[in-house]
Amino acid sequence: MARKNILQCFESAIPEYVGMALEDAPNRTHTSGYKTKEAEPPAFSIPYGRHHYIRRADDLLRERIVYTSIRSHYLATWERTRYLQVEADVSDAAATQLLNPVNLTICAAHRNTEIRCLHQRTLHDVRADVVWCYPSDDDDDNDESLRYFAALEYKRPGAIDEDEFESAELLENETYRQAKDRGYRTMAGDDTDPSLFRGKSCKFLKQATTYANVYETKYVALFDWNFLVLLYMERQDVEEVDVVGGDFCRVTIVRNKAFFRRALLGFLQEAYLASTEPNANLRRN
């Protein structure tokens, strides 16, 4: 089989994996860290189509300086030894199959900016699996001088439950107030949040809310190899001390593996532009 260059790989799916059957996978999702436990997730979600991010990625891939750069690099060969079972398996495989093509492309598009992709970056006692950032105008090279513009959290295969995310969506003809009231009515007890996000999705959104607050970005992604979930924390004030997700977030669930690379690329491109051009109108209705 001929090797794919990086430009070509954006038209193909990430590999299917061999691993533990989903029904047999251990279900161990927990919130760690006091900030995450205290975080209040968004009350509900509004679906946001993947085509918004795909279109933004396609615009990048058509730029001459980008495609001439990335077509001279090649995608790593998928190893037959890979067996995806836990979160670490996902992160290791994603490094070559998802992040490498996306990072090469975003850096080619913004070649005059020192974009960094950092793993396990701890800031204010919070640690995200992956964050993207660039040095600010400050001379000091430390955490405080970096401008973070996106974060990604890995999950074990099968951890993301599509139904849980869909059950948190704003209903047709439902007002924001009615959706929030529905969240209060579904509270199971004192330990639950007034949110339509339930189960694992609630824990994931508490994490996303925390990352948005600590890294001061509205762009947080989740990835478990089966799904890529792109979160735009639209109503969260990321500069507030309180870790509150606000009324709603916009959620893009990418199911087709052929779109994972382009969707993440477009997501990062928008996140970068939102960070460097804060007054730009980047959201589409």
Kinemage of the C-alpha trace (Angstrom):
@kinemage 1
@onewidth
@group {chain A} dominant
@subgroup {mainchain}
@vectorlist {calphas} color= white
{ca met a 1} P 0.000 0.000 0.000
{ca ala a 2} L 1.346 3.409 -0.996
{ca arg a 3} L 2.152 5.753 1.835
{ca lys a 4} L -0.139 8.742 2.271
{ca asn a 5} L 1.351 12.170 2.553
{ca ile a 6} L -0.102 14.506 5.163
{ca leu a 7} L -2.268 16.354 2.648
{ca gln a 8} L -3.802 13.089 1.421
{ca cys a 9} L -4.487 11.778 4.922
{ca phe a 10} L -7.059 14.512 5.536
{ca glu a 11} L -9.272 12.720 3.006
{ca ser a 12} L -9.066 9.366 4.796
{ca ala a 13} L -10.303 7.883 8.049
{ca ile a 14} L -8.160 7.152 11.065
{ca pro a 15} L -7.596 3.385 11.410
{ca glu a 16} L -10.115 1.061 12.980
{ca tyr a 17} L -8.720 -0.417 16.152
{ca val a 18} L -8.584 -3.794 17.828
{ca gly a 19} L -9.422 -3.697 21.508
{ca met a 20} L -11.707 -4.715 24.323
{ca ala a 21} L -15.370 -5.061 23.362
{ca leu a 22} L -17.252 -1.986 24.492
{ca glu a 23} L -19.753 -3.923 26.585
{ca asp a 24} L -16.871 -5.509 28.519
{ca ala a 25} L -14.863 -2.339 29.018
{ca pro a 26} L -14.526 -1.167 32.606
{ca asn a 27} L -16.650 1.882 33.406
{ca arg a 28} L -14.421 3.963 35.633
{ca thr a 29} L -14.980 7.644 35.035
{ca his a 30} L -14.332 9.997 37.914
{ca thr a 31} L -13.691 13.644 38.468
{ca ser a 32} L -10.327 14.371 40.030
{ca gly a 33} L -9.115 17.576 41.576
{ca tyr a 34} L -11.040 19.972 43.753
{ca lys a 35} L -11.594 22.484 40.953
{ca thr a 36} L -13.191 19.893 38.691
{ca lys a 37} L -15.398 18.544 41.470
{ca glu a 38} L -16.632 22.047 42.281
{ca ala a 39} L -17.102 23.085 38.644
{ca glu a 40} L -20.640 23.685 37.403
{ca pro a 41} L -21.178 22.327 33.876
{ca pro a 42} L -23.337 24.134 31.300
{ca ala a 43} L -27.064 23.698 31.854
{ca phe a 44} L -27.677 22.312 28.358
{ca ser a 45} L -26.169 22.121 24.888
{ca ile a 46} L -26.923 23.379 21.400
{ca pro a 47} L -25.798 21.136 18.510
{ca tyr a 48} L -23.250 22.702 16.176
{ca gly a 49} L -22.690 21.044 12.799
{ca arg a 50} L -19.291 19.634 11.929
{ca his a 51} L -19.391 21.349 8.509
{ca his a 52} L -18.473 24.668 10.153
{ca tyr a 53} L -15.114 23.265 11.220
{ca ile a 54} L -14.668 21.159 8.071
{ca arg a 55} L -15.128 24.241 5.913
{ca arg a 56} L -12.549 26.152 7.929
{ca ala a 57} L -10.079 23.253 7.578
{ca asp a 58} L -10.664 23.043 3.832
{ca asp a 59} L -9.883 26.746 3.509
{ca leu a 60} L -6.536 26.120 5.210
{ca leu a 61} L -5.706 23.061 3.124
{ca arg a 62} L -6.245 25.053 -0.079
{ca glu a 63} L -3.638 27.644 0.888
{ca arg a 64} L -0.566 27.202 -1.299
{ca ile a 65} L 1.941 27.659 1.524
{ca val a 66} L 0.106 24.977 3.525
{ca tyr a 67} L -0.398 22.230 0.965
{ca thr a 68} L 3.085 22.583 -0.502
{ca ser a 69} L 4.499 22.147 3.003
{ca ile a 70} L 2.471 19.199 4.271
{ca arg a 71} L 2.479 17.105 1.095
{ca ser a 72} L 6.220 16.571 1.569
{ca his a 73} L 5.593 14.814 4.909
{ca tyr a 74} L 4.085 11.363 5.358
{ca leu a 75} L 1.653 9.713 7.745
{ca ala a 76} L 3.106 7.099 10.082
{ca thr a 77} L 2.267 3.462 9.336
{ca trp a 78} L -0.345 1.940 11.641
{ca glu a 79} L 1.252 -0.811 13.730
{ca arg a 80} L -0.530 -4.164 13.902
{ca thr a 81} L 0.595 -4.459 17.532
{ca arg a 82} L -1.778 -1.714 18.638
{ca tyr a 83} L -4.577 -2.795 20.977
{ca leu a 84} L -6.684 0.092 22.243
{ca gln a 85} L -8.114 -0.583 25.664
{ca val a 86} L -7.310 2.292 28.019
{ca glu a 87} L -6.884 6.048 27.748
{ca ala a 88} L -3.105 5.775 27.372
{ca asp a 89} L -3.559 3.552 24.305
{ca val a 90} L -5.754 6.213 22.716
{ca ser a 91} L -3.332 9.045 23.466
{ca asp a 92} L -0.338 7.120 22.130
{ca ala a 93} L -2.071 6.135 18.891
{ca ala a 94} L -3.557 9.594 18.416
{ca ala a 95} L -0.115 11.191 18.605
{ca thr a 96} L 0.760 9.918 15.124
{ca gln a 97} L -2.644 9.398 13.517
{ca leu a 98} L -4.504 12.526 14.648
{ca leu a 99} L -2.273 15.148 16.244
{ca asn a 100} L 0.762 14.869 13.963
{ca pro a 101} L -1.086 15.741 10.718
{ca val a 102} L -3.121 18.446 12.422
{ca asn a 103} L -0.112 20.011 14.143
{ca leu a 104} L 1.990 20.016 10.974
{ca thr a 105} L -0.821 21.795 9.159
{ca ile a 106} L -1.677 24.397 11.787
{ca cys a 107} L 2.022 25.265 12.090
{ca ala a 108} L 2.380 25.566 8.313
{ca ala a 109} L -0.602 27.923 8.248
{ca his a 110} L 0.832 30.111 11.023
{ca arg a 111} L 4.530 29.693 10.333
{ca asn a 112} L 5.402 33.060 11.898
{ca thr a 113} L 3.931 32.015 15.254
{ca glu a 114} L 5.602 29.548 17.615
{ca ile a 115} L 2.591 27.333 18.204
{ca arg a 116} L 3.230 24.692 20.868
{ca cys a 117} L 1.376 21.460 21.551
{ca leu a 118} L 1.991 20.529 25.190
{ca his a 119} L 1.061 17.279 26.924
{ca gln a 120} L 0.098 16.870 30.587
{ca arg a 121} L 0.489 20.605 31.144
{ca thr a 122} L -0.313 21.529 34.745
{ca leu a 123} L -1.528 25.034 35.484
{ca his a 124} L -3.033 26.117 38.820
{ca asp a 125} L -3.284 22.470 39.964
{ca val a 126} L -5.214 21.474 36.825
{ca arg a 127} L -3.740 19.207 34.148
{ca ala a 128} L -5.119 18.703 30.653
{ca asp a 129} L -3.952 15.883 28.396
{ca val a 130} L -3.102 18.272 25.549
{ca val a 131} L -3.115 22.056 25.215
{ca trp a 132} L -2.208 24.323 22.313
{ca cys a 133} L -0.588 27.663 23.005
{ca tyr a 134} L 1.921 30.247 21.840
{ca pro a 135} L 4.229 32.684 23.665
{ca ser a 136} L 2.667 36.023 24.492
{ca asp a 137} L 4.436 39.348 24.155
{ca asp a 138} L 6.109 38.862 27.545
{ca asp a 139} L 9.818 38.133 27.553
{ca asp a 140} L 9.626 35.475 30.260
{ca asp a 141} L 9.288 31.892 29.017
{ca asn a 142} L 7.003 30.473 31.696
{ca asp a 143} L 3.403 29.341 32.160
{ca glu a 144} L 2.164 32.858 32.757
{ca ser a 145} L 3.611 34.126 29.463
{ca leu a 146} L 1.861 31.500 27.325
{ca arg a 147} L -1.478 32.125 25.631
{ca tyr a 148} L -3.508 28.918 25.555
{ca phe a 149} L -6.135 28.633 22.848
{ca ala a 150} L -7.427 25.035 22.969
{ca ala a 151} L -7.373 21.881 25.083
{ca leu a 152} L -8.042 18.204 24.411
{ca glu a 153} L -8.885 15.396 26.807
{ca tyr a 154} L -8.442 11.731 25.913
{ca lys a 155} L -10.885 9.052 27.053
{ca arg a 156} L -10.691 5.271 26.862
{ca pro a 157} L -12.447 3.686 23.853
{ca gly a 158} L -16.195 3.641 24.414
{ca ala a 159} L -16.170 6.191 27.230
{ca ile a 160} L -18.092 8.822 25.262
{ca asp a 161} L -21.805 8.000 25.256
{ca glu a 162} L -23.503 9.712 22.328
{ca asp a 163} L -26.943 9.316 23.910
{ca glu a 164} L -25.873 11.198 27.041
{ca phe a 165} L -24.775 14.155 24.948
{ca glu a 166} L -27.930 14.112 22.842
{ca ser a 167} L -30.154 14.042 25.941
{ca ala a 168} L -28.628 17.366 27.025
{ca glu a 169} L -29.614 19.161 23.813
{ca leu a 170} L -32.023 22.075 23.669
{ca leu a 171} L -35.324 20.763 22.313
{ca glu a 172} L -37.061 22.197 19.282
{ca asn a 173} L -39.206 25.212 20.260
{ca glu a 174} L -37.797 25.062 23.809
{ca thr a 175} L -36.617 28.315 25.380
{ca tyr a 176} L -33.366 28.611 27.295
{ca arg a 177} L -35.339 29.114 30.491
{ca gln a 178} L -37.367 25.950 29.894
{ca ala a 179} L -34.209 23.925 29.238
{ca lys a 180} L -32.624 25.167 32.463
{ca asp a 181} L -35.805 24.335 34.383
{ca arg a 182} L -35.738 20.849 32.877
{ca gly a 183} L -32.198 20.492 34.204
{ca tyr a 184} L -33.320 21.392 37.715
{ca arg a 185} L -36.194 18.902 37.548
{ca thr a 186} L -33.871 16.047 36.589
{ca met a 187} L -31.502 16.589 39.500
{ca ala a 188} L -31.089 13.296 41.342
{ca gly a 189} L -29.966 14.674 44.675
{ca asp a 190} L -27.745 17.144 46.469
{ca asp a 191} L -24.613 15.817 44.751
{ca thr a 192} L -25.820 16.482 41.207
{ca asp a 193} L -25.669 19.657 39.171
{ca pro a 194} L -28.604 21.610 37.698
{ca ser a 195} L -27.663 20.440 34.214
{ca leu a 196} L -29.104 18.199 31.528
{ca phe a 197} L -25.697 16.567 31.216
{ca arg a 198} L -25.844 13.306 33.155
{ca gly a 199} L -23.587 10.353 33.857
{ca lys a 200} L -20.165 10.401 32.255
{ca ser a 201} L -21.051 13.367 30.052
{ca cys a 202} L -21.604 15.492 33.163
{ca lys a 203} L -18.139 14.582 34.463
{ca phe a 204} L -16.618 15.346 31.067
{ca leu a 205} L -18.333 18.746 30.947
{ca lys a 206} L -17.135 19.542 34.458
{ca gln a 207} L -13.614 18.833 33.204
{ca ala a 208} L -14.164 20.983 30.115
{ca thr a 209} L -15.540 23.821 32.225
{ca thr a 210} L -12.451 23.640 34.435
{ca tyr a 211} L -10.054 23.640 31.479
{ca ala a 212} L -11.863 26.587 29.907
{ca asn a 213} L -11.471 28.497 33.157
{ca val a 214} L -7.837 27.629 33.897
{ca tyr a 215} L -6.461 27.894 30.353
{ca glu a 216} L -8.795 30.787 29.488
{ca thr a 217} L -10.131 29.260 26.293
{ca lys a 218} L -13.639 28.416 25.147
{ca tyr a 219} L -12.399 25.557 22.947
{ca val a 220} L -12.146 22.080 24.506
{ca ala a 221} L -12.195 18.717 22.683
{ca leu a 222} L -12.828 15.145 23.855
{ca phe a 223} L -11.567 12.078 21.997
{ca asp a 224} L -12.007 8.337 22.630
{ca trp a 225} L -11.193 7.055 19.099
{ca asn a 226} L -14.870 6.339 18.400
{ca phe a 227} L -16.022 9.944 18.719
{ca leu a 228} L -14.462 13.375 18.517
{ca val a 229} L -16.489 15.870 20.557
{ca leu a 230} L -15.762 19.556 19.990
{ca leu a 231} L -17.016 21.894 22.702
{ca tyr a 232} L -17.373 25.629 22.382
{ca met a 233} L -18.081 26.995 25.875
{ca glu a 234} L -20.035 29.929 24.517
{ca arg a 235} L -21.653 31.216 27.700
{ca gln a 236} L -18.724 30.650 30.053
{ca asp a 237} L -16.803 33.679 31.270
{ca val a 238} L -13.333 32.137 31.248
{ca glu a 239} L -11.852 35.056 33.188
{ca glu a 240} L -14.205 34.631 36.160
{ca val a 241} L -12.900 33.120 39.391
{ca asp a 242} L -15.940 30.850 39.716
{ca val a 243} L -15.793 27.783 37.463
{ca val a 244} L -19.261 27.978 35.914
{ca gly a 245} L -20.130 26.728 32.436
{ca gly a 246} L -23.054 29.093 31.923
{ca asp a 247} L -26.412 28.469 30.286
{ca phe a 248} L -25.167 26.354 27.402
{ca cys a 249} L -22.257 25.217 25.268
{ca arg a 250} L -22.215 24.337 21.589
{ca val a 251} L -21.446 20.675 20.949
{ca thr a 252} L -20.185 19.070 17.754
{ca ile a 253} L -20.154 15.265 17.778
{ca val a 254} L -18.037 13.889 14.935
{ca arg a 255} L -18.916 10.243 14.337
{ca asn a 256} L -17.334 9.528 10.959
{ca lys a 257} L -13.630 8.782 11.383
{ca ala a 258} L -12.948 10.175 7.908
{ca phe a 259} L -13.701 13.658 9.253
{ca phe a 260} L -11.728 13.533 12.524
{ca arg a 261} L -8.559 15.174 11.226
{ca arg a 262} L -10.276 17.951 9.311
{ca ala a 263} L -12.759 18.671 12.103
{ca leu a 264} L -10.002 19.011 14.698
{ca leu a 265} L -7.927 21.138 12.318
{ca gly a 266} L -10.820 23.529 11.708
{ca phe a 267} L -11.568 23.627 15.426
{ca leu a 268} L -7.969 24.579 16.252
{ca gln a 269} L -7.876 27.141 13.476
{ca glu a 270} L -10.962 28.856 14.860
{ca ala a 271} L -9.596 28.661 18.405
{ca tyr a 272} L -6.320 30.240 17.302
{ca leu a 273} L -8.082 33.048 15.447
{ca ala a 274} L -10.349 33.669 18.444
{ca ser a 275} L -7.238 34.053 20.602
{ca thr a 276} L -5.286 36.300 18.238
{ca glu a 277} L -8.238 38.271 16.841
{ca pro a 278} L -10.646 38.545 19.808
{ca asn a 279} L -12.924 41.037 18.053
{ca ala a 280} L -13.409 38.886 14.963
{ca asn a 281} L -16.868 37.398 14.402
{ca leu a 282} L -15.921 33.741 14.024
{ca arg a 283} L -19.129 31.985 14.982
{ca arg a 284} L -21.628 31.009 12.309
{ca asn a 285} L -25.352 30.662 12.923
